[in-house]
Amino acid sequence: MNIDKIGTAKWAALRKDLERRKQSDFDWENGKVALYNYKVDEGLDLAIREAYQIYFGENALGRRAFPSIAQLEDEVIDFGLDLFNCPDGGAGIFTSGGTESIIIAVKAARAWARANKPDVKNPMIVAPETAHPSFNKAAYLLDMTVVRVPMRDDFRAAVDAMRSALTPDTVMLVGSAPSYSHGVFDDIEGLADLAQQYELWCHVDACLGGFLAPFARKLGYEIPPFDFAVPGVTSLSADLHKYGYAPKGASLSLYRTEEFKDCAKFTFNEWPRGVYTTYTLSGTRPGGAVAGAWAALRYLGDDGYVAAAKTVMETRDALVAGIEAIPALRVHRPYDLGVFIFGSTDDQVDINAVMECMRERGWFVGSTAKPIAIHYSVNPIHAQSVDAYLSDLESSVDEVRRTNRKAAFDDDTYS
Ligand SMILES: *Cc1c(COP(=O)(O)O)cnc(C)c1O
């Protein structure tokens, strides 16, 4: 046996092992997971896998060694700046995900405040309570404070209450477009206006919907202004690895000007190796993630994203109609894009028990704590499983009612 054969046999066994392990997971490729995964079709899937593989060994830290990656990255950033209506002079950073895009935007806001607001002692962020946890992760790392202001009854940011929460230490305002918890847009115009009045950094978290909203708007869905077209928006995060359909490890942190982006820069020269500069938290970064994101953007193009948005919105509407046809269930309103939540109107039907029954039937569904509800984040792959989902949902509701089942868990964590 030569070495290739030994290697091949070894890998065949390991591969089998991986495939066996995977069988204990929920079957996302057949639409059985209501979050985490975003896929359009087999054609795009093949393209992004191959693009990733072509740059599998390259390190995106090495912009001079691998100028082609630097160029791919710049093209992806330019696509984002254009999509989000950034005026000339904007700039961006390719990151590993929404959390990193947000942490470095918060870091940039802190650096900007240090330079421009010397009286600030304990820099503070004012955010709606619906803002993503990564703002608190950022504040924890950067020794800042987040004040979370209760949402309104329609789940949107309470801009007036946020105004009341401002203090001389406030440096940053945050809004979601849309929020992960309820899928609604905050009043970004109101927040950006407030930011301008008080000279604050205004960040729009479009991680979830950034690559869906502009295309849903082209289809005629009403999408409120949320990007750099709104004066006063300083920075915006948008995840390529969500509705951009890129392989995981891809997001954009975008800035209205080069100067704002420079606030995110880390540069260091006090080691023997010379100047070291990054804009990301990571040093070494996968070239494949950059190539995969670039391939998704180019493969789909505007038309492909519009078609994918149509599938998402129609699938959402089919799910909502089917859920509302089941007695005891109610979809909460408003919902603005691909995420919606639904709860129970019947004391005999514990919605968390319904969630458990769905998991027993092979469906991984998430939940929301406020209000207590099931959470659905629609992606194109769900189009094929609408009927099966609704039928299992109906039988889950029946089972819960019949057995008067109550949920056993009280802590649905997501990681
Ligand atoms: C997903 C998400 C994030 C965080 O993104 P990760 O890629 O999971 O790090 C931030 N904000 C919103 C609204 C999101 O949906």
The ligand as a Gaussian input file, in Angstrom:
#p B3LYP/6-31G(d) Opt

LIG

0 1
 C      -26.814000      37.688000      14.268000
 C      -26.907000      39.056000      14.813000
 C      -25.808000      39.674000      15.426000
 C      -24.518000      38.945000      15.730000
 O      -23.988000      38.305000      14.642000
 P      -23.056000      37.001000      14.756000
 O      -22.701000      36.785000      13.330000
 O      -23.886000      35.901000      15.359000
 O      -21.876000      37.325000      15.581000
 C      -25.965000      40.985000      15.831000
 N      -27.122000      41.627000      15.671000
 C      -28.212000      41.060000      15.098000
 C      -29.475000      41.864000      14.942000
 C      -28.134000      39.755000      14.647000
 O      -29.213000      39.172000      14.096000

